[in-house]
Amino acid sequence: MLKRYLLFLLLAAGTACKADTVVPFNDPNIHYMGRIGMTADAAKLTWTASSVVINFTGTGAKATLSDDTGFDFVTVVVDGKVMTTLQPKKYMQEFVLASGLNEGKHKLELFKRTEYDMGTLMFYKFTLDGDGKILPPPAYKHRIEFYGNSITCGYAIEDKEGKDRGTYEFENGYKSYANITARHFNADNYCIAKSGIGVVISWFDYVMPDIYDRVAAHDSTAKWDFTKYTPEVVVVNLFQNDSWLVLKPEHEQFKKLFGDTPPTAEFIVKRYQEFIGKIRSKYPSAKIICALGSMDATKKDSPWPGYIEKAVGNMKDKNIYTHFFPYKNTPGHPSEKEQQEMADSLIGFITKKMKW
């Protein structure tokens, strides 16, 4: 009896010694996808599709997170499968990401599916169950960068009632064409996107050329170091908001920028060309795809594809292309199905041009 009791104590002590493994935010084996700010205590995720990715061994994992608004949604992906969606609060909280996994190697991703005006997500640490161990970070076959608006952000994808609502609970960047495309090519993906933004005019008082080079959109003092990430392909899908706003002389941004006179075609082409030129200056060797669609900026007789073609033609750069998504001819923003159709179109184009 005494021997059995001692054996029990030894087994219990052995189990108790298996403390969980803590992986702090600054562990070099963590792969961060997207432009991430760093503080002394945590990583700051602002942009849509910003992600925290690890490889690990073990049966489960947790993460400690907080959010400055409590509105951000985070998609949890384990071994390529969406497991759950989290909504962190304004206080630090530990979340169970996965449990009961088979022993062996696993890949885990925290994906910020909401855009920067919906919140800033703070990531503090992972905790791996038991004797779990972090492994070297995942390798990606390709690198893509996107500049876009609400379409790229995945605006209203989760609004299954078709009301085209764009608040945080209905936005899902994980299902946008951009991220579907990146996953198809196993590409590291940086996404610089904001609902309502344009090149010439936005629904608010700044445009993409004002923020494209920032670590976080609202911080003009922190410029992004473009040497940290060099994409093979850059996709620019902008002008949808411009196409609406240049027809709204009553809008405050129209009055502020143009007074009573709409911008000319030449002015629009020049501004777009200047913006693409800025991207080219950052990435001299990248292929740049000047895209548009699939909302009404590409409907029949729209002048906006022509503006892009003119700007690209003026640049005389054989590595800058145009690609226009067909007008979807349905109300509101692209649905999940329509986003997939856009992804299929872009995947086909990239496959052909890049030979991937």
RANORTA-V470025 format. One line per field, one symbol per residue. ss: DSSP state (@ for helix, = for strand, . for the rest). psi: psi as a letter, one per 40 degrees, with the letter a starting at -180 (. if undefined). burial: b if it has 9 or more other ideal C-beta (glycine too) atoms within 8 Angstrom, else e. Layout:
ss = ???
psi = ???
burial = ???
This chain:
ss = .@@@@@@@@@@@@@@@....====......===..===....===.....=======...=======......=====..======......======......========...@@@..========....==.......=======.@@@@..............@@@..@@@.@@@@@@@@..=======..............@@@@..=........=..@@@....=====..@@@@@@......@@@@@@@......@@@@@@@@@@@@@@@@@@....======...@@@.....@@@@@@@@@@@@....=====...........@@@@@@@@@@@@@@@@@@@..
psi = ddddddddddddddddegiihhhideheehhhhihhihadeiihhdihehihhiiiiieiiiihiihedeeiihhhhhfehhdihigiaeihihhhdiifiiiahihhhhhheiideeihhhhdiihhibfiiiiiiiiidihihihaadddefhedegeefefheideehgddeiddddddddefhhhhhgihheiaddiieafiidededfididegeegihheedhhidhhhhgieddddddeegeeiddddddebehiiiddddddddddddddddddgdeihhhhiiifaeeeiheheddddddddddddfheehiihhhihdfiiaihiddddddddddddddddddef.
burial = eeeeeeeeeeeeeeeeeeeebebebeeebbbbbbbbbeeeebbbbbbbbbbbbbbbbbbbbbbbbbbebbbbbbbbbbeeeeeebbbbeeeebebebbeebeeeebbbbbbbbbbbebbbbbbbbbbbbbebbbbebeeeebbbbbbbbbbbbbbbbebeeeebebebebbbbbbbbbbbbbeebebbbbbbbbbbbbbbbbeeeebbbebbebbbbeeeebebebeeebbbbbbbbbbbbbbebbeebebebbbeebeeeebeeebbbbbbbbbbbbbbeebeebbbbbbbbbbebbeeebebbebbbbbbeebeeeebbbbbbebbeeeebbeeebbbbbbebbbebbbebbee
